Amino acid sequence: MNTSIILLSIVGLMAGMLSSSIGFGGGMLLPIVTSVYGIEVAVPVCTIAQLLSNASRGHRVEKH
């Protein structure tokens, strides 16, 4: 398996755990995704991921 994919998976897991437990951490993915796929792909992908993450968090808060 490619080393960059392993690194991306590990950082993604850490960012997900931080984001779900204390509310931030998703931005940790941007430098890794940029180094793997380039800035043209990294910015839109990370932007959509952050938007969906915040929308789902807002939806959960709104329900309670």
Biopython code that builds the backbone (N, CA, C, O; Angstrom):
import numpy as np
from Bio.PDB.StructureBuilder import StructureBuilder

atoms = [
    (1, "MET", "N", (0.846, -1.182, 0.000)),
    (1, "MET", "CA", (0.000, 0.000, 0.000)),
    (1, "MET", "C", (0.888, 1.241, 0.000)),
    (1, "MET", "O", (1.982, 1.248, 0.564)),
    (2, "ASN", "N", (0.399, 2.256, -0.629)),
    (2, "ASN", "CA", (1.144, 3.495, -0.766)),
    (2, "ASN", "C", (1.268, 4.198, 0.591)),
    (2, "ASN", "O", (0.298, 4.261, 1.346)),
    (3, "THR", "N", (2.431, 4.715, 0.894)),
    (3, "THR", "CA", (2.683, 5.378, 2.171)),
    (3, "THR", "C", (1.799, 6.609, 2.364)),
    (3, "THR", "O", (1.339, 6.874, 3.475)),
    (4, "SER", "N", (1.562, 7.355, 1.297)),
    (4, "SER", "CA", (0.743, 8.564, 1.436)),
    (4, "SER", "C", (-0.709, 8.213, 1.764)),
    (4, "SER", "O", (-1.370, 8.967, 2.478)),
    (5, "ILE", "N", (-1.211, 7.103, 1.267)),
    (5, "ILE", "CA", (-2.574, 6.685, 1.585)),
    (5, "ILE", "C", (-2.670, 6.270, 3.048)),
    (5, "ILE", "O", (-3.668, 6.557, 3.709)),
    (6, "ILE", "N", (-1.651, 5.603, 3.553)),
    (6, "ILE", "CA", (-1.624, 5.213, 4.966)),
    (6, "ILE", "C", (-1.583, 6.461, 5.845)),
    (6, "ILE", "O", (-2.318, 6.551, 6.828)),
    (7, "LEU", "N", (-0.732, 7.415, 5.499)),
    (7, "LEU", "CA", (-0.633, 8.665, 6.261)),
    (7, "LEU", "C", (-1.949, 9.427, 6.223)),
    (7, "LEU", "O", (-2.391, 9.955, 7.244)),
    (8, "LEU", "N", (-2.578, 9.488, 5.054)),
    (8, "LEU", "CA", (-3.864, 10.167, 4.919)),
    (8, "LEU", "C", (-4.935, 9.492, 5.779)),
    (8, "LEU", "O", (-5.768, 10.169, 6.381)),
    (9, "SER", "N", (-4.912, 8.178, 5.835)),
    (9, "SER", "CA", (-5.883, 7.442, 6.661)),
    (9, "SER", "C", (-5.672, 7.700, 8.147)),
    (9, "SER", "O", (-6.635, 7.899, 8.886)),
    (10, "ILE", "N", (-4.425, 7.698, 8.582)),
    (10, "ILE", "CA", (-4.119, 7.928, 10.004)),
    (10, "ILE", "C", (-4.508, 9.348, 10.414)),
    (10, "ILE", "O", (-5.137, 9.543, 11.453)),
    (11, "VAL", "N", (-4.139, 10.330, 9.610)),
    (11, "VAL", "CA", (-4.477, 11.716, 9.931)),
    (11, "VAL", "C", (-5.986, 11.917, 9.861)),
    (11, "VAL", "O", (-6.547, 12.658, 10.669)),
    (12, "GLY", "N", (-6.647, 11.273, 8.914)),
    (12, "GLY", "CA", (-8.099, 11.359, 8.821)),
    (12, "GLY", "C", (-8.789, 10.798, 10.044)),
    (12, "GLY", "O", (-9.768, 11.368, 10.526)),
    (13, "LEU", "N", (-8.286, 9.685, 10.551)),
    (13, "LEU", "CA", (-8.845, 9.101, 11.770)),
    (13, "LEU", "C", (-8.630, 10.025, 12.966)),
    (13, "LEU", "O", (-9.546, 10.234, 13.762)),
    (14, "MET", "N", (-7.433, 10.575, 13.095)),
    (14, "MET", "CA", (-7.159, 11.500, 14.198)),
    (14, "MET", "C", (-8.015, 12.755, 14.095)),
    (14, "MET", "O", (-8.545, 13.230, 15.099)),
    (15, "ALA", "N", (-8.156, 13.295, 12.880)),
    (15, "ALA", "CA", (-8.974, 14.499, 12.690)),
    (15, "ALA", "C", (-10.433, 14.209, 13.011)),
    (15, "ALA", "O", (-11.119, 15.041, 13.604)),
    (16, "GLY", "N", (-10.905, 13.041, 12.623)),
    (16, "GLY", "CA", (-12.278, 12.670, 12.930)),
    (16, "GLY", "C", (-12.525, 12.534, 14.413)),
    (16, "GLY", "O", (-13.564, 12.961, 14.917)),
    (17, "MET", "N", (-11.569, 11.936, 15.122)),
    (17, "MET", "CA", (-11.718, 11.791, 16.572)),
    (17, "MET", "C", (-11.699, 13.148, 17.264)),
    (17, "MET", "O", (-12.513, 13.406, 18.150)),
    (18, "LEU", "N", (-10.775, 14.014, 16.864)),
    (18, "LEU", "CA", (-10.724, 15.355, 17.452)),
    (18, "LEU", "C", (-11.979, 16.151, 17.132)),
    (18, "LEU", "O", (-12.539, 16.823, 17.998)),
    (19, "SER", "N", (-12.408, 16.071, 15.897)),
    (19, "SER", "CA", (-13.578, 16.834, 15.479)),
    (19, "SER", "C", (-14.836, 16.374, 16.198)),
    (19, "SER", "O", (-15.674, 17.196, 16.570)),
    (20, "SER", "N", (-14.974, 15.086, 16.393)),
    (20, "SER", "CA", (-16.178, 14.595, 17.064)),
    (20, "SER", "C", (-16.136, 14.820, 18.574)),
    (20, "SER", "O", (-17.187, 14.980, 19.195)),
    (21, "SER", "N", (-14.972, 14.836, 19.165)),
    (21, "SER", "CA", (-14.906, 14.964, 20.623)),
    (21, "SER", "C", (-14.842, 16.406, 21.105)),
    (21, "SER", "O", (-15.486, 16.749, 22.096)),
    (22, "ILE", "N", (-14.079, 17.255, 20.426)),
    (22, "ILE", "CA", (-13.937, 18.630, 20.915)),
    (22, "ILE", "C", (-14.310, 19.691, 19.889)),
    (22, "ILE", "O", (-14.205, 20.884, 20.174)),
    (23, "GLY", "N", (-14.743, 19.282, 18.702)),
    (23, "GLY", "CA", (-15.293, 20.234, 17.758)),
    (23, "GLY", "C", (-14.346, 20.828, 16.741)),
    (23, "GLY", "O", (-14.786, 21.609, 15.897)),
    (24, "PHE", "N", (-13.073, 20.498, 16.779)),
    (24, "PHE", "CA", (-12.178, 20.973, 15.732)),
    (24, "PHE", "C", (-11.180, 19.873, 15.416)),
    (24, "PHE", "O", (-11.032, 18.929, 16.192)),
    (25, "GLY", "N", (-10.508, 19.981, 14.311)),
    (25, "GLY", "CA", (-9.537, 18.979, 13.909)),
    (25, "GLY", "C", (-9.615, 18.640, 12.429)),
    (25, "GLY", "O", (-8.671, 18.093, 11.859)),
    (26, "GLY", "N", (-10.751, 18.970, 11.808)),
    (26, "GLY", "CA", (-10.908, 18.670, 10.395)),
    (26, "GLY", "C", (-9.907, 19.384, 9.508)),
    (26, "GLY", "O", (-9.571, 18.891, 8.431)),
    (27, "GLY", "N", (-9.434, 20.521, 9.939)),
    (27, "GLY", "CA", (-8.442, 21.273, 9.175)),
    (27, "GLY", "C", (-7.079, 20.607, 9.115)),
    (27, "GLY", "O", (-6.226, 21.002, 8.320)),
    (28, "MET", "N", (-6.872, 19.601, 9.950)),
    (28, "MET", "CA", (-5.604, 18.870, 9.916)),
    (28, "MET", "C", (-5.435, 18.119, 8.602)),
    (28, "MET", "O", (-4.313, 17.787, 8.219)),
    (29, "LEU", "N", (-6.527, 17.850, 7.913)),
    (29, "LEU", "CA", (-6.453, 17.089, 6.671)),
    (29, "LEU", "C", (-5.892, 17.883, 5.502)),
    (29, "LEU", "O", (-5.306, 17.304, 4.588)),
    (30, "LEU", "N", (-6.064, 19.196, 5.519)),
    (30, "LEU", "CA", (-5.680, 20.010, 4.362)),
    (30, "LEU", "C", (-4.214, 19.846, 3.950)),
    (30, "LEU", "O", (-3.959, 19.631, 2.765)),
    (31, "PRO", "N", (-3.238, 19.933, 4.858)),
    (31, "PRO", "CA", (-1.848, 19.766, 4.409)),
    (31, "PRO", "C", (-1.549, 18.380, 3.850)),
    (31, "PRO", "O", (-0.768, 18.246, 2.908)),
    (32, "ILE", "N", (-2.164, 17.350, 4.424)),
    (32, "ILE", "CA", (-1.910, 15.989, 3.950)),
    (32, "ILE", "C", (-2.563, 15.770, 2.595)),
    (32, "ILE", "O", (-1.937, 15.222, 1.688)),
    (33, "VAL", "N", (-3.809, 16.189, 2.448)),
    (33, "VAL", "CA", (-4.495, 16.030, 1.163)),
    (33, "VAL", "C", (-3.791, 16.845, 0.082)),
    (33, "VAL", "O", (-3.706, 16.411, -1.066)),
    (34, "THR", "N", (-3.286, 18.025, 0.445)),
    (34, "THR", "CA", (-2.551, 18.855, -0.511)),
    (34, "THR", "C", (-1.284, 18.153, -0.977)),
    (34, "THR", "O", (-0.974, 18.167, -2.169)),
    (35, "SER", "N", (-0.552, 17.543, -0.062)),
    (35, "SER", "CA", (0.688, 16.873, -0.457)),
    (35, "SER", "C", (0.425, 15.627, -1.294)),
    (35, "SER", "O", (1.260, 15.244, -2.114)),
    (36, "VAL", "N", (-0.720, 14.995, -1.095)),
    (36, "VAL", "CA", (-1.017, 13.771, -1.845)),
    (36, "VAL", "C", (-1.640, 14.089, -3.206)),
    (36, "VAL", "O", (-1.215, 13.535, -4.220)),
    (37, "TYR", "N", (-2.640, 14.974, -3.241)),
    (37, "TYR", "CA", (-3.423, 15.189, -4.459)),
    (37, "TYR", "C", (-3.199, 16.538, -5.130)),
    (37, "TYR", "O", (-3.603, 16.721, -6.278)),
    (38, "GLY", "N", (-2.573, 17.474, -4.454)),
    (38, "GLY", "CA", (-2.371, 18.801, -5.026)),
    (38, "GLY", "C", (-3.430, 19.771, -4.533)),
    (38, "GLY", "O", (-4.493, 19.364, -4.065)),
    (39, "ILE", "N", (-3.131, 21.044, -4.642)),
    (39, "ILE", "CA", (-3.996, 22.084, -4.087)),
    (39, "ILE", "C", (-5.321, 22.189, -4.842)),
    (39, "ILE", "O", (-6.340, 22.552, -4.254)),
    (40, "GLU", "N", (-5.313, 21.874, -6.140)),
    (40, "GLU", "CA", (-6.534, 21.985, -6.940)),
    (40, "GLU", "C", (-7.610, 21.015, -6.469)),
    (40, "GLU", "O", (-8.800, 21.311, -6.587)),
    (41, "VAL", "N", (-7.219, 19.884, -5.948)),
    (41, "VAL", "CA", (-8.164, 18.888, -5.446)),
    (41, "VAL", "C", (-8.396, 19.076, -3.949)),
    (41, "VAL", "O", (-9.515, 18.900, -3.468)),
    (42, "ALA", "N", (-7.361, 19.428, -3.222)),
    (42, "ALA", "CA", (-7.426, 19.464, -1.755)),
    (42, "ALA", "C", (-8.404, 20.515, -1.231)),
    (42, "ALA", "O", (-9.177, 20.231, -0.316)),
    (43, "VAL", "N", (-8.382, 21.697, -1.785)),
    (43, "VAL", "CA", (-9.231, 22.777, -1.260)),
    (43, "VAL", "C", (-10.719, 22.469, -1.434)),
    (43, "VAL", "O", (-11.469, 22.582, -0.464)),
    (44, "PRO", "N", (-11.178, 22.084, -2.631)),
    (44, "PRO", "CA", (-12.609, 21.765, -2.735)),
    (44, "PRO", "C", (-13.034, 20.563, -1.886)),
    (44, "PRO", "O", (-14.108, 20.585, -1.284)),
    (45, "VAL", "N", (-12.216, 19.531, -1.833)),
    (45, "VAL", "CA", (-12.561, 18.340, -1.047)),
    (45, "VAL", "C", (-12.639, 18.676, 0.437)),
    (45, "VAL", "O", (-13.598, 18.290, 1.105)),
    (46, "CYS", "N", (-11.657, 19.382, 0.956)),
    (46, "CYS", "CA", (-11.670, 19.744, 2.379)),
    (46, "CYS", "C", (-12.784, 20.739, 2.698)),
    (46, "CYS", "O", (-13.354, 20.698, 3.788)),
    (47, "THR", "N", (-13.097, 21.625, 1.764)),
    (47, "THR", "CA", (-14.184, 22.581, 1.981)),
    (47, "THR", "C", (-15.522, 21.862, 2.094)),
    (47, "THR", "O", (-16.315, 22.156, 2.988)),
    (48, "ILE", "N", (-15.771, 20.927, 1.194)),
    (48, "ILE", "CA", (-17.022, 20.161, 1.240)),
    (48, "ILE", "C", (-17.080, 19.317, 2.508)),
    (48, "ILE", "O", (-18.134, 19.211, 3.135)),
    (49, "ALA", "N", (-15.964, 18.721, 2.884)),
    (49, "ALA", "CA", (-15.938, 17.919, 4.106)),
    (49, "ALA", "C", (-16.242, 18.769, 5.338)),
    (49, "ALA", "O", (-16.985, 18.334, 6.218)),
    (50, "GLN", "N", (-15.680, 19.971, 5.411)),
    (50, "GLN", "CA", (-15.943, 20.859, 6.544)),
    (50, "GLN", "C", (-17.396, 21.335, 6.551)),
    (50, "GLN", "O", (-18.016, 21.418, 7.612)),
    (51, "LEU", "N", (-17.939, 21.648, 5.379)),
    (51, "LEU", "CA", (-19.332, 22.079, 5.302)),
    (51, "LEU", "C", (-20.277, 20.980, 5.782)),
    (51, "LEU", "O", (-21.196, 21.242, 6.557)),
    (52, "LEU", "N", (-20.052, 19.755, 5.321)),
    (52, "LEU", "CA", (-20.905, 18.642, 5.738)),
    (52, "LEU", "C", (-20.748, 18.346, 7.223)),
    (52, "LEU", "O", (-21.721, 18.022, 7.903)),
    (53, "SER", "N", (-19.533, 18.458, 7.718)),
    (53, "SER", "CA", (-19.298, 18.219, 9.143)),
    (53, "SER", "C", (-20.033, 19.243, 9.993)),
    (53, "SER", "O", (-20.697, 18.886, 10.966)),
    (54, "ASN", "N", (-19.917, 20.506, 9.632)),
    (54, "ASN", "CA", (-20.601, 21.555, 10.389)),
    (54, "ASN", "C", (-22.115, 21.464, 10.256)),
    (54, "ASN", "O", (-22.840, 21.721, 11.217)),
    (55, "ALA", "N", (-22.592, 21.101, 9.078)),
    (55, "ALA", "CA", (-24.034, 20.961, 8.885)),
    (55, "ALA", "C", (-24.590, 19.819, 9.730)),
    (55, "ALA", "O", (-25.660, 19.946, 10.325)),
    (56, "SER", "N", (-23.867, 18.712, 9.782)),
    (56, "SER", "CA", (-24.355, 17.588, 10.585)),
    (56, "SER", "C", (-24.306, 17.922, 12.076)),
    (56, "SER", "O", (-25.190, 17.513, 12.829)),
    (57, "ARG", "N", (-23.301, 18.649, 12.502)),
    (57, "ARG", "CA", (-23.209, 19.056, 13.898)),
    (57, "ARG", "C", (-24.342, 20.036, 14.236)),
    (57, "ARG", "O", (-24.939, 19.949, 15.308)),
    (58, "GLY", "N", (-24.625, 20.937, 13.346)),
    (58, "GLY", "CA", (-25.717, 21.873, 13.552)),
    (58, "GLY", "C", (-27.058, 21.177, 13.575)),
    (58, "GLY", "O", (-27.942, 21.564, 14.339)),
    (59, "HIS", "N", (-27.226, 20.166, 12.759)),
    (59, "HIS", "CA", (-28.472, 19.412, 12.727)),
    (59, "HIS", "C", (-28.673, 18.649, 14.029)),
    (59, "HIS", "O", (-29.788, 18.571, 14.545)),
    (60, "ARG", "N", (-27.587, 18.085, 14.559)),
    (60, "ARG", "CA", (-27.678, 17.364, 15.834)),
    (60, "ARG", "C", (-28.041, 18.316, 16.970)),
    (60, "ARG", "O", (-28.858, 17.973, 17.825)),
    (61, "VAL", "N", (-27.451, 19.492, 16.990)),
    (61, "VAL", "CA", (-27.735, 20.464, 18.044)),
    (61, "VAL", "C", (-29.177, 20.958, 17.929)),
    (61, "VAL", "O", (-29.851, 21.157, 18.940)),
    (62, "GLU", "N", (-29.639, 21.152, 16.714)),
    (62, "GLU", "CA", (-30.989, 21.650, 16.499)),
    (62, "GLU", "C", (-32.035, 20.650, 16.996)),
    (62, "GLU", "O", (-33.090, 21.063, 17.478)),
    (63, "LYS", "N", (-31.772, 19.366, 16.892)),
    (63, "LYS", "CA", (-32.724, 18.348, 17.330)),
    (63, "LYS", "C", (-32.914, 18.348, 18.840)),
    (63, "LYS", "O", (-33.987, 17.993, 19.329)),
    (64, "HIS", "N", (-31.892, 18.740, 19.578)),
    (64, "HIS", "CA", (-31.960, 18.655, 21.050)),
    (64, "HIS", "C", (-32.298, 19.963, 21.598)),
    (64, "HIS", "O", (-32.406, 20.114, 22.814)),
]
sb = StructureBuilder()
sb.init_structure("model")
sb.init_model(0)
sb.init_chain("A")
sb.init_seg("    ")
for serial, (resi, resn, name, xyz) in enumerate(atoms, 1):
    if name == "N":
        sb.init_residue(resn, " ", resi, " ")
    sb.init_atom(name, np.array(xyz, "f"), 0.0, 1.0, " ", f" {name:<3s}", serial, name[0])
structure = sb.get_structure()
